[in-house]
């Protein structure tokens, strides 16, 4: 397996209405993004460093919330593709901004690309991490 393989997954979803108190809130998941940022060859096999983003749009407020996450996933199918959260990865975060609906997807993609860069920069320079360093 090459060390710099990348895979990007994009999906779009339709809006849903959520009952919040005594009013309906029009929440739409506008885009879901994921990317394999890096493949790491370790003593016990291959791991993928992944970045994800889930963007929802609130039509009532004209705002977007982009939930960003990162994790390490084992490639070995016998482990069930378990997710690990090493200390060196950035913590999950949410970016909120007021934007028109027609700018929501480009905004989310831009935020995601910045997140991917942050995740990539957090990867330790030594690819041969000891298992204790991964957790």
N, C-alpha and C positions, 0 to 999 in steps of 0.2 A: 504494500500500500504506500502511495506517495505521501510525503510529509506535509504538503501544502494543498491537499485536495479541498475544494470548497463546494458546498451545495446550498442553494437558496430555495426556500419554499415560500410561496405567497398564496394566500387564500382570501377571498372576500365573502362577506356574509350580509344578509338582509337585516333590516331593523326589527327591533322588538319593543313592545311597550311594557314598562315596569310600573306597577302601582306603588307610589311613594306617598304614604299618608292618604290624603283624599284627592290626590291629583295623579294623572297619568304622565309619566316621563318617557319621552321618545328616545330610547337609547339604541344606537346602532353600532354593531361591531363592524367597523369599516374596513379593517385589514388585519391579517395575521401573518407575521413574518418569522422565519427561522433560517438560520445559517449555521453550517458547520464551519467554524472559524479556523480550526486547526486539527490535524490528526497527530496524536502523540503515541510514539512507540515506547511502551514501558516493559519492564521485566515480565509482567504477567499478561501482556497482550497490548492491543490497540485501544485507545480511548479517543473520543471526539470531544473537543471543546465547542460548545454550542451557545448561540445567542438567540433570544426570541423576543418578539414584541407583539402585544395584543392591543389594538387601538379601538376605542369606543368613542362614539360621537353623541353628545347630548344636544338634541335639536332645541330643547327649551332654553338652554343657556348659550348655545352656539359655541360649545367648547369641546375639545378633544382631550382624552386621557390616554396616554401611551404607557402601558405597563411593560417594563423591560426586565428581562431575566437572563441569567447565564448559568450553565452547569456543565459538568463533565459526564459523558455517557460512555459506558463500556460498549465496545463493538461485539464482544464475544456473546453469542446468542445463549450460551449456557447460563449466563448470569442474568438473563432477562432484560438486558439493556438498562440496568440500574443507573440511576442518576446520582452523582456525587457533587458535593458542594465544597471544593477546596477553599481554604482561607484566602488564597491569592486571587480568586475571582472577585469582581466587583459585586457588591450587594444589589439585590433587586431594587428597582426604583420606578416611580411613576412621574411622567412629565405631563403637566396640564397646561393648556393654552387655549385662548379664544381664537378660533379661526372659522371662516365660512366653510360650509360642508364641501364645496367644490375644491377647497385647498387641504382638506383633511388627509387624504391619501398621500399627496406629495410631502406634507408636513411629517406624517408618521414615517415615511421612508427615509427622510432626511435625519430624523431623530434616531432611527434604527441604524443607519450607516455610522453615525457618531458612536452609538453604543457598541457596534461591532469593532470599531477601532479601539475603544476603551478596553473591551474584552481581550482583543488581540495583544494589546500592550501589557496586559496584566499577566500574561503567560510567562512563567519563569524561563530564563534563557537556557537552562539545562532541560533538555527533553527527557532525559533518563531520570525522572523523579522517583524517589523511593516511595513505596505505598504510603508511608506515614505522612509524607509531604502533600499528598493528594487530598487528605481529609481535613 
